[in-house]
């Protein structure tokens, strides 16, 4: 979180310094000279954008990472294997010497209120201005989400209320990472009411693709790779497993609305703060993502884009 705050502070500092640069230039030029100098933003042409954004994902799909049996990757894959189950019992026995066994997890042990952490979004896009105030935009972005969860072991045979030998363990943790890829196609309108500062709006559609990157469960801080266990649920020590190339991934689609402010502090360079809301579905028709909620959900982006137009390379006519 501290790293994200530092990055955001850096971009905000750059953002405001560029605003001041643009307005100081505005003060020394006449309106007519300024309009001519920044006319490249009002002609047909291409733009390249690079963005750094903060991404806020809906919690709707986060319960895929709670370990519950209704999901294709779950803790029962581990507990149903005698060798893993015995290993976990030894770990718990070392931490809680007074227990004799561990019971299977019940529905009440899982956390069904999972959420994603705030994520960074990196994007690159191309925009074509086919009219003074209208454009077509294609944008690719990548987001890696992290979801943390937890559950508790309750020990059979241990009387409740015993502070020295409690009938429950500390929280055991689950950590998963999910990669999201987006391709956005949109059309927009830019309001040419000022040579330097120009509001814009865009509507479009997006195509999504997700892949489960990592999925770990920690028993008293000892990690187990649930993706690996799900590939080889019948694992036995010393046995040779056949390759299993299961890919926990799936496509989706959605719709988006973008609002922003173009601050053209140079004739061919602008800084665009943007806000975007999307209504998207993830993991549709993915055989290996059983339990993944693919209903439409809201997701949000707040960020800044550095934009270069083709006046850097050619002379607009």
C-alpha angles and dihedrals in degrees: 000000000000091000091051091050091051092050091048091048090051093052093045090051090050090045095054094042089055091049090054090048091052094049094045088055089049091057095058098046131069116242091249094051090046092051091052093046094052097037092114088080090060100051133081113274150099133293132193119207134191117191140192113193144168111240124206111194125201113254089224094099097036095090089074084081100054096094095239120150095246090071123080090235107049144145093256088072086066100038093047089061110082095211095051091042092053091048091052092048091054090051091051092043090055091051095041107028094180096067124097100192144350121240125223114270117261129209091264091061096064125084109235095180099078122161136183124242118244108273138205118244122205117193142176125190148171124219128192118201104209093170136024091263105016132076146171118227134195117186135178121200137177127206130179112201127198123205122189123194140164145201137188133231116225113201119222117229096023111118115236120246096039106133094188094050106024118196092232138056130235115269113294112213137229120193125184135175124206127192119214126193122192133189111191124196116188146154121218147182125223120201109229096201095123135030094230110020115052126169117213139188130197139185126195153131131263138205118214137197126185132190129184104238103180136359119182135170120201122208107194087335094309108126128224121188106229092189090058092045091049090053092051107026092160094054117157124185110262094013123126114233124209114240113273116193100185109160115202095208140115145174130241144164142219149161130259144199121201129190124181150144123246111213104190099193090164131033091252104021130067139170113222119194107200141189119199134183121189133188104208145163124216136200099013117183091356108155094200097048099073108166095023108132107234098177116124114275139175122256128178139208131193116181154115130262127202107215129195121188128205093260084089090068109022138027111251114226 
